[in-house]
């Protein structure tokens, strides 16, 4: 248990540190390009426990393992150092530069996070390809949870499109079903095409519904437990279960519902077995365990195999760009839902504990880079929001300056920075309280 927690922490710290350094380097790079003096480049907040000065810039690592910053001469930032602003502007200060240069300096961090995510997606596509479950293989349709049924879905539905979009990747389809609100679903149901519009649902509740949609499988036996009830009765790998006690049952989800009702008793199970290319029906008497199981598992991959798209380096570049656009669009949809109270998406906002918990308990480089790329996208989108103290707040004021030709006063910028810091601090407290609540509930 300790090692699992340690591995999660190490992955979180490494990923977060990379993202902060990449983000702040974007500000640093554009500042240097335009001749702005960079006074400090720091990873994490608080007084630095180690630092070194090179080229007039102090590089350090703070004691509080959260965030980081680049301190530019002649700029009101999170350090709230206003003393420098009382003197006459110097040529190498941020405030002395044209608005368009200051704008590029401010968006530099976001641009670097987007570029970093793009490079990760390109590298992952080139190295490992793109693995997915194809919706074309899911000829038996899907099984839906109670939440999904309230939205209009029925077990066995084959989803044709969501808001007119057809999905080949099952996980992309699942995300669309969970994130879209009040969407038009077109399904194939009992041979007929049915179209309906779903109601708004609680995103918080849906995000925790792991069984919202799952592929439907016939009970094709993929394994039998040695000396288990099915094995002792004579059921073998490759058999297809088709009935229990005279009732025709075709799908695995049906057995999950029926077998618990027969716990502790014997069940007459009918199977279809391939014998020299001919399907032969046989019946077996199987003892159902007290927990409603017979000791046989379904062979999912035989019905819905995992497909992998392989890419050359040149093919990986557009594939990485497509993945980046998809992730940005998906996160923007999630962010939009936060501002719709009826969806309760605001309850899903998490802090450091939630972020750290998404890393696996075992080290996996593909998973690590997948999560790091996603966090880089989130960091970019969050930072471009027009909130004072974030890059987006500075960008907003700079755009106003470019359009109107009037530069906001230092006093206004100081108060705006203070208001933005208060908003961010309140959001951090709320996210942390959500983390603590989830931990207590567990």
C-alpha positions in Angstrom: 0.0 0.0 0.0 2.8 2.4 0.9 4.7 1.7 -2.4 1.5 2.3 -4.4 0.9 5.7 -2.8 4.6 6.5 -3.2 4.5 5.7 -7.0 1.4 7.9 -7.4 3.1 10.8 -5.6 6.3 10.4 -7.7 4.4 10.4 -10.9 2.3 13.4 -9.8 5.4 15.4 -8.7 7.3 14.6 -11.9 4.4 15.4 -14.2 3.4 18.6 -12.4 7.0 19.8 -12.3 7.4 19.2 -16.0 4.2 21.1 -16.8 5.1 24.1 -14.6 8.6 24.3 -16.0 7.3 24.1 -19.6 4.6 26.7 -18.9 6.9 29.2 -17.2 9.6 28.6 -19.9 7.0 30.0 -22.4 6.9 33.3 -20.5 10.7 33.3 -20.0 11.4 32.6 -23.7 9.3 35.4 -25.1 10.5 37.8 -22.4 14.1 37.1 -23.5 13.2 37.4 -27.1 11.8 40.9 -26.5 14.6 42.0 -24.2 12.6 41.9 -20.9 14.6 41.4 -17.8 13.7 38.2 -16.0 14.4 38.5 -12.3 13.4 35.1 -11.1 12.4 31.7 -12.5 11.0 29.4 -9.8 9.5 26.0 -9.6 7.0 25.8 -6.7 6.0 28.7 -4.3 7.6 29.9 -1.1 11.1 30.9 -0.2 13.5 28.9 -2.4 15.4 26.1 -0.6 18.0 26.1 -3.4 18.8 28.7 -6.0 21.4 29.8 -8.5 21.8 33.1 -10.3 22.8 33.1 -14.0 22.6 36.0 -16.5 20.8 38.2 -14.0 18.1 35.7 -13.4 17.7 33.8 -10.1 16.6 30.1 -10.7 15.2 28.3 -7.7 12.9 25.7 -6.2 10.5 26.7 -3.5 9.4 24.8 -0.4 5.7 24.7 -1.3 5.2 22.0 -4.0 2.5 23.8 -5.9 2.8 26.0 -9.0 5.7 28.2 -10.1 6.3 31.6 -11.6 8.6 33.8 -13.7 9.1 37.3 -12.2 9.4 39.9 -14.9 10.8 43.3 -14.2 8.2 46.1 -14.4 5.1 43.9 -14.1 2.5 43.5 -11.3 2.2 39.8 -10.8 1.4 37.3 -8.0 4.4 38.5 -6.0 2.5 41.8 -5.5 5.8 43.7 -5.6 4.7 47.2 -6.5 7.9 49.1 -5.3 9.5 48.7 -8.7 6.5 50.3 -10.3 7.0 53.6 -8.4 10.2 54.3 -10.4 10.5 55.5 -14.0 10.1 52.7 -16.6 13.4 51.2 -17.9 13.8 49.9 -21.4 14.3 46.3 -20.2 11.0 46.2 -18.2 7.8 44.5 -19.2 5.7 47.8 -18.9 8.0 49.5 -21.5 7.3 47.1 -24.3 4.6 47.4 -26.9 1.3 45.8 -26.2 1.7 43.1 -28.8 5.0 42.0 -27.3 3.5 41.9 -23.8 0.6 39.9 -25.2 2.9 37.3 -26.7 4.8 37.1 -23.4 1.6 36.4 -21.5 0.3 33.7 -23.9 3.8 32.1 -24.1 3.0 29.7 -21.2 -0.3 28.5 -22.7 1.4 28.1 -26.1 4.1 26.0 -24.6 1.6 23.8 -22.8 -0.3 23.2 -26.0 2.9 22.5 -27.9 4.1 20.1 -25.2 0.8 18.2 -25.3 1.0 18.0 -29.1 4.5 16.6 -29.0 3.5 14.0 -26.4 0.5 12.9 -28.6 2.8 12.7 -31.7 5.4 10.7 -29.8 2.8 8.3 -28.3 1.2 7.8 -31.8 4.6 7.0 -33.3 5.8 4.8 -30.5 2.7 2.9 -29.4 0.1 3.6 -32.0 -3.6 4.2 -31.2 -5.4 1.3 -29.6 -9.2 1.3 -29.5 -12.4 -0.8 -29.4 -14.3 -0.4 -32.6 -18.1 0.3 -32.4 -18.4 -1.6 -35.6 -17.5 -4.8 -33.7 -20.3 -4.3 -31.2 -23.0 -6.0 -33.3 -24.9 -7.0 -30.2 -25.4 -3.5 -29.0 -24.8 -2.2 -25.5 -26.0 -2.7 -21.9 -27.0 0.4 -20.1 -27.2 1.5 -16.5 -30.4 2.9 -14.8 -29.2 6.4 -15.4 -28.8 5.7 -19.2 -32.3 4.1 -19.3 -33.7 7.3 -17.7 -32.2 9.1 -20.7 -34.0 6.9 -23.1 -31.5 4.1 -23.9 -32.5 0.4 -23.8 -30.4 -2.7 -23.5 -29.4 -4.0 -26.9 -29.5 -0.5 -28.6 -26.8 0.0 -31.2 -25.9 3.7 -31.2 -25.7 5.1 -34.7 -24.9 8.7 -33.9 -24.9 11.4 -31.2 -26.0 14.8 -32.4 -25.4 13.6 -36.0 -21.8 12.4 -35.2 -20.9 8.8 -35.8 -18.1 7.4 -33.6 -15.8 4.6 -34.5 -13.9 4.6 -31.1 -16.0 3.2 -28.3 -14.3 5.4 -25.6 -15.0 8.5 -27.7 -18.6 7.5 -27.9 -18.8 6.9 -24.2 -17.3 10.4 -23.5 -19.7 12.0 -25.9 -22.7 10.3 -24.1 -21.5 11.5 -20.7 -20.5 15.0 -21.6 -23.1 16.1 -24.1 -26.4 17.5 -22.6 -29.8 17.4 -24.2 -28.4 15.7 -27.3 -30.1 13.8 -30.1 -29.4 10.1 -30.1 -30.1 7.8 -33.0 -30.1 4.1 -32.2 -30.9 0.8 -33.9 -33.5 -0.9 -31.7 -35.1 -4.3 -32.6 -34.3 -3.7 -36.3 -35.8 -0.2 -36.3 -34.1 3.2 -36.2 -35.2 5.2 -33.2 -34.3 8.9 -32.6 -34.8 10.6 -29.2 -33.5 13.6 -27.3 -32.0 13.0 -23.9 -32.8 15.2 -20.8 -30.2 17.1 -18.8 -28.6 14.9 -16.2 -26.2 15.3 -13.3 -22.7 15.1 -14.8 -21.4 14.4 -11.3 -23.6 11.3 -11.0 -22.9 10.2 -14.6 -19.1 10.5 -14.1 -19.3 8.0 -11.3 -21.6 5.6 -13.2 -19.0 3.1 -14.5 -21.7 0.9 -16.0 -23.4 3.8 -17.9 -22.7 1.9 -21.2 -20.9 -1.4 -21.7 -20.6 -3.6 -24.8 -23.0 -6.5 -24.9 -21.6 -10.0 -25.3 -23.0 -13.5 -25.8 -21.7 -15.7 -23.0 -18.8 -17.2 -25.0 -16.7 -19.0 -22.4 -13.1 -17.7 -22.4 -11.9 -19.4 -19.3 -13.2 -21.8 -16.7 -11.9 -21.9 -13.1 -9.9 -25.1 -12.4 -12.0 -27.4 -10.2 -14.8 -24.8 -10.4 -18.5 -25.7 -10.8 -18.5 -25.2 -14.6 -15.3 -27.2 -15.1 -16.6 -30.1 -12.9 -19.9 -30.1 -14.8 -18.0 -30.4 -18.2 -18.3 -26.9 -19.6 -15.2 -26.0 -21.7 -13.5 -23.0 -23.1 -15.2 -22.1 -26.4 -18.7 -23.2 -25.3 -21.5 -20.6 -25.8 -24.1 -20.6 -23.1 -27.6 -20.2 -24.5 -30.0 -21.1 -21.7 -30.7 -21.8 -18.0 -33.4 -24.1 -16.7 -35.2 -24.1 -20.0 -35.2 -20.4 -20.5 -33.3 -19.0 -23.5 -30.6 -16.6 -22.5 -28.2 -15.3 -25.1 -26.1 -12.5 -23.4 -23.7 -12.4 -20.6 -25.5 -9.6 -18.8 -28.6 -11.8 -18.7 -26.7 -14.4 -16.8 -25.4 -11.9 -14.3 -29.0 -11.1 -13.5 -30.3 -14.7 -13.4 -27.6 -16.7 -11.7 -27.6 -14.8 -8.4 -31.3 -15.8 -8.1 -30.2 -19.5 -8.3 -27.4 -19.2 -5.7 -26.8 -22.3 -3.7 -28.8 -24.6 -6.1 -28.2 -26.6 -9.3 -28.9 -25.0 -12.6 -29.5 -26.8 -15.9 -27.3 -24.9 -18.4 -27.6 -25.4 -22.1 -24.5 -24.7 -24.3 -23.6 -24.7 -28.0 -20.3 -26.4 -28.6 -18.4 -26.5 -31.9 -17.7 -30.1 -32.7 -15.7 -30.6 -35.9 -17.3 -27.5 -37.4 -20.8 -28.5 -36.4 -22.7 -26.7 -33.6 -23.9 -29.2 -31.0 -26.3 -28.4 -28.1 -25.5 -30.0 -24.8 -26.9 -29.6 -21.3 -24.9 -29.6 -18.1 -26.0 -29.5 -14.4 -24.0 -26.8 -12.7 -23.9 -26.0 -9.0 -24.3 -22.2 -8.6 -22.1 -20.9 -5.8 -23.5 -18.9 -2.8 -22.4 -15.7 -4.5 -24.3 -16.5 -7.7 -21.3 -17.7 -9.9 -20.5 -20.8 -11.8 -16.7 -20.4 -12.3 -16.7 -19.4 -16.0 -15.7 -16.1 -17.6 -16.7 -14.5 -20.9 -14.2 -14.1 -23.8 -14.7 -10.4 -24.6 -11.7 -10.0 -26.9 -13.0 -12.8 -29.2 -16.1 -10.7 -29.9 -14.7 -7.1 -29.6 -10.9 -7.3 -30.3 -8.7 -4.4 -29.6 -7.6 -2.6 -32.8 -4.3 -0.7 -33.1 -3.6 2.0 -35.7 0.2 2.2 -36.4 1.7 5.5 -37.6 5.0 6.5 -39.2 6.6 9.6 -37.8 5.0 11.7 -40.6 1.6 10.1 -40.0 1.9 10.7 -36.3 2.1 14.4 -36.7 -1.5 15.0 -38.0 -2.7 12.2 -35.7 -1.2 14.0 -32.7 -2.8 17.3 -33.9 -6.2 15.6 -34.2 -5.9 14.1 -30.7 -4.9 17.5 -29.3 -7.9 19.2 -30.8 -10.2 16.4 -29.5 -8.8 16.8 -25.9 -9.1 20.6 -26.0 -12.7 20.4 -27.2 -13.6 17.7 -24.7 -12.2 19.7 -21.8 -13.9 22.9 -22.9 -17.2 21.0 -22.9 -16.5 19.8 -19.4 -15.7 23.3 -18.3 -18.8 24.7 -19.8 -20.9 22.2 -17.8 -19.4 23.6 -14.6 -21.3 26.8 -15.2 -24.6 25.0 -15.6 -25.8 24.3 -12.0 -28.4 21.8 -13.1 -25.7 19.4 -14.3 -23.9 19.5 -10.9 -20.6 19.4 -12.7 -19.2 21.8 -10.2 -19.2 19.0 -7.6 -16.7 17.1 -9.7 -14.0 19.9 -9.4 -11.0 18.3 -7.7 -7.8 19.6 -6.2 -4.3 18.1 -5.8 -5.5 14.9 -4.2 -7.9 14.2 -7.1 -5.2 15.0 -9.7 -2.7 12.8 -8.0 -5.2 9.9 -7.7 -5.6 9.7 -11.5 -2.1 8.3 -11.8 -1.9 4.5 -11.6 -0.4 2.7 -8.6 2.1 0.9 -10.9 4.5 2.9 -13.1 3.6 2.9 -16.8 5.2 5.3 -19.2 2.3 5.2 -21.8 -0.2 6.0 -19.0 2.2 8.6 -17.5 2.5 10.5 -20.7 -1.2 10.1 -21.5 -2.1 11.8 -18.2 0.7 14.4 -18.5 -0.5 15.4 -21.9 -4.1 15.7 -20.6 -3.0 17.8 -17.7 -1.0 20.1 -20.0 -4.2 20.7 -22.0 -6.1 21.4 -18.8 -3.4 23.8 -17.6 -3.4 25.6 -20.9 -7.2 26.0 -21.0 -7.5 27.0 -17.3 -4.7 29.6 -17.7 -6.3 31.3 -20.7 -9.5 32.0 -18.8 -10.1 35.7 -18.4 -9.5 35.8 -14.6 -7.1 38.4 -13.2 -4.0 36.7 -11.8 -4.2 34.1 -14.6 -2.5 34.6 -18.0 -6.0 35.0 -19.5 -6.7 38.0 -17.2 -3.5 39.8 -18.4 -4.4 38.9 -22.0 -7.9 40.4 -21.6 -6.5 43.7 -20.3 -3.9 43.7 -23.1 -6.5 43.2 -25.8 -8.5 46.0 -24.3 -5.4 48.2 -24.5 -4.7 47.2 -28.1 -8.3 48.0 -29.1 -8.8 51.2 -27.1 -5.2 52.5 -27.1 -5.5 53.1 -23.3 -3.3 51.2 -20.8 -4.9 50.2 -17.5 -3.4 52.1 -14.5 -1.0 50.4 -12.0 -3.5 50.9 -9.2 -6.3 49.1 -11.2 -3.9 46.3 -12.1 -2.9 45.9 -8.4 -6.6 45.6 -7.3 -7.4 43.3 -10.2 -4.5 41.0 -9.3 -5.7 40.9 -5.7 -9.2 40.1 -6.8 -7.9 37.3 -9.1 -5.8 35.8 -6.3 -8.8 35.8 -4.0 -10.9 34.0 -6.7 -8.1 31.4 -7.3 -7.6 30.9 -3.5 -11.4 30.3 -3.1 -11.4 27.8 -6.0 -8.5 26.0 -4.5 -10.2 25.8 -1.1 -13.4 24.5 -2.8 -11.5 21.9 -4.8 -9.6 20.7 -1.8 -12.8 20.5 0.3 -14.2 18.3 -2.5 -11.1 16.1 -2.3 -11.5 15.8 1.5 -15.2 15.0 1.2 -14.5 12.2 -1.3 -11.8 10.8 1.0 -14.1 10.8 4.0 -16.9 9.1 2.0 -14.5 6.4 0.9 
